[in-house]
């Protein structure tokens, strides 16, 4: 997965702190990182370990990258 701004290499807790809409995107796809108390998984791993179909993974990647495009990043 290719996330903008090196986001895929960041711990999910840091991603959610800096970019709360990413949590909304993940929750929409039934990935419950927002409520996780550990939060040390990398975003790229969080998406891949949930056993999603390639189409669902691609949709998440696109939505997250579109969020950054909308922000002008």
Kinemage of the C-alpha trace (Angstrom):
@kinemage 1
@onewidth
@group {chain A} dominant
@subgroup {mainchain}
@vectorlist {calphas} color= white
{ca unk a 1} P 0.000 0.000 0.000
{ca unk a 2} L 1.175 3.475 -0.836
{ca unk a 3} L -0.026 6.177 1.529
{ca unk a 4} L 0.917 9.800 1.051
{ca unk a 5} L 3.293 11.654 3.357
{ca unk a 6} L 4.839 8.448 4.739
{ca unk a 7} L 1.608 7.802 6.601
{ca unk a 8} L 1.862 4.037 6.143
{ca unk a 9} L 5.048 3.998 8.223
{ca unk a 10} L 3.456 5.825 11.169
{ca unk a 11} L 1.967 4.209 14.280
{ca unk a 12} L -1.799 4.277 14.060
{ca unk a 13} L -2.089 6.249 17.318
{ca unk a 14} L 0.007 9.041 15.772
{ca unk a 15} L -1.930 8.935 12.507
{ca unk a 16} L -5.225 9.273 14.346
{ca unk a 17} L -3.926 12.054 16.555
{ca unk a 18} L -2.751 14.107 13.566
{ca unk a 19} L -5.483 13.074 11.122
{ca unk a 20} L -8.748 12.067 12.872
{ca unk a 21} L -10.625 11.610 9.558
{ca unk a 22} L -8.390 8.585 8.853
{ca unk a 23} L -10.024 6.905 11.858
{ca unk a 24} L -13.436 7.587 10.344
{ca unk a 25} L -12.329 5.997 7.071
{ca unk a 26} L -11.023 2.910 8.875
{ca unk a 27} L -14.162 2.623 11.021
{ca unk a 28} L -16.313 2.766 7.902
{ca unk a 29} L -14.505 -0.386 6.769
{ca unk a 30} L -14.961 -2.097 10.167
{ca unk a 31} L -11.382 -1.535 11.326
{ca unk a 32} L -11.621 -0.483 14.975
{ca unk a 33} L -8.315 1.320 15.481
{ca unk a 34} L -9.961 4.349 17.013
{ca unk a 35} L -10.870 2.368 20.131
{ca unk a 36} L -7.624 0.389 20.349
{ca unk a 37} L -5.606 1.205 23.476
{ca unk a 38} L -2.269 -0.066 22.132
{ca unk a 39} L -1.993 1.893 18.898
{ca unk a 40} L 1.559 0.951 17.943
{ca unk a 41} L 0.718 -0.869 14.694
{ca unk a 42} L 1.796 0.875 11.533
{ca unk a 43} L -1.046 2.079 9.348
{ca unk a 44} L 0.084 -0.112 6.433
{ca unk a 45} L 0.007 -3.161 8.733
{ca unk a 46} L -3.337 -2.277 10.275
{ca unk a 47} L -4.977 -2.395 6.884
{ca unk a 48} L -3.225 -5.566 5.725
{ca unk a 49} L -3.778 -7.678 8.876
{ca unk a 50} L -7.552 -7.403 8.812
{ca unk a 51} L -7.925 -9.902 5.979
{ca unk a 52} L -9.681 -7.506 3.657
{ca unk a 53} L -10.128 -8.215 0.003
{ca unk a 54} L -7.715 -6.500 -2.381
{ca unk a 55} L -10.614 -4.307 -3.530
{ca unk a 56} L -11.364 -3.205 0.043
{ca unk a 57} L -7.694 -2.493 0.725
{ca unk a 58} L -7.505 -0.451 -2.463
{ca unk a 59} L -10.638 1.466 -1.467
{ca unk a 60} L -9.146 2.357 1.931
{ca unk a 61} L -5.870 3.414 0.347
{ca unk a 62} L -7.731 5.590 -2.157
{ca unk a 63} L -9.958 7.198 0.476
{ca unk a 64} L -7.025 8.038 2.744
{ca unk a 65} L -5.005 9.446 -0.139
{ca unk a 66} L -8.043 11.429 -1.325
{ca unk a 67} L -8.293 12.923 2.174
{ca unk a 68} L -4.767 14.304 1.743
{ca unk a 69} L -5.521 15.526 -1.773
{ca unk a 70} L -8.544 17.412 -0.433
{ca unk a 71} L -6.307 18.976 2.232
{ca unk a 72} L -3.872 20.057 -0.476
{ca unk a 73} L -1.070 17.770 0.675
